[in-house]
Amino acid sequence: MEKYMETLFAGQQYDNKNFFLIAGPCVVEDEEMVFAIAEKVSGICKKLSIPYIFKASYRKANRTSGNSFTGIGDEKALALIQSVGKKQGLPVTTDIHAHEEAALAANYVDVLQIPAFLCRQTDLLEAAAKTGKIVNVKKGQFLSGPSMKFAVDKIKNAGNEKVWLTERGNSFGYQDLVVDYRNIAWMKVHEVPVIMDCTHSLQQPNQTSGITGGNPALIETIAKAAIATGANGLFIETHPHPTLAKSDGANMLKLDLLENLLEKLVALQKAVI
């Protein structure tokens, strides 16, 4: 694991005793926005010696309402994500939703993300694995940490040892999620890096408006608990103006709040090592 992680974060101050950060907007909205967010977050992470991966979805295929924003065009968005990485000297990631998307996205990004709702899709996991890219699988809202063994096995049996798992909460009733931090320890038993999704774990899905709600005031609480319980990385969607974001604005962290949060988390990490 160490060798490919060091390669991924080449040029950054990678230390396996520190957490890494996956952060960016939910979706590519326009060129100016993705470059501005990446530059801001990259500067903060360099200052705090946090290895950083820029994240943005090139297309949103799993929206509640058919009227929701889905993207600016697949290859246009993927090219922008790739350009952000090259300009800032960062690895980049995006999510894929069908097996035929894996090879296309792999031409542009370093890490392929599998959405939580799709984490059991064998053809999707195998297609992602066969690209040779790192595959980050989000744990389904309906699954336990131990059951993610089967997703890990599918990817490794397809010839790819570069697997990550991400905790993002479990369904709690119809319109809420709850985080069981035992899942971090349980998923680390699979001998893969484990990431905490600090923003999607605070979603309030299935709203009658057709727009997912959220509780971003608790992002700091979720992140602190994740560091304390041994998460290897954190996933945080962020935007300069979450209320104006075209996707998942209700649970994103306002960009201006990120530096102060990361400062606290770095201090906490040092205390729990």
Secondary structure, 3 states (H helix, E strand, C coil): CHHHHHHHCCCCCCCCCCCEEEEECCECCCHHHHHHHHHHHHHHHHHHCCCEEEECECCCCCCCCCCCCCCCCHHHHHHHHHHHHHHHCCCEEEECCCHHHHHHHHCCCCEEEECHHHCCCHHHHHHHHHCCCEEEEECCCCCCCHHHHHHHHHHHHCCCCCEEEEECCEECCCCCEECCCHHHHHHHCCCCCEEEECCHHHEECCCCCCCCEECHHHHHHHHHHHHHCCCCEEEEEEECCHHHCCCCHHHCEEHHHHHHHHHHHHHHHHHHC
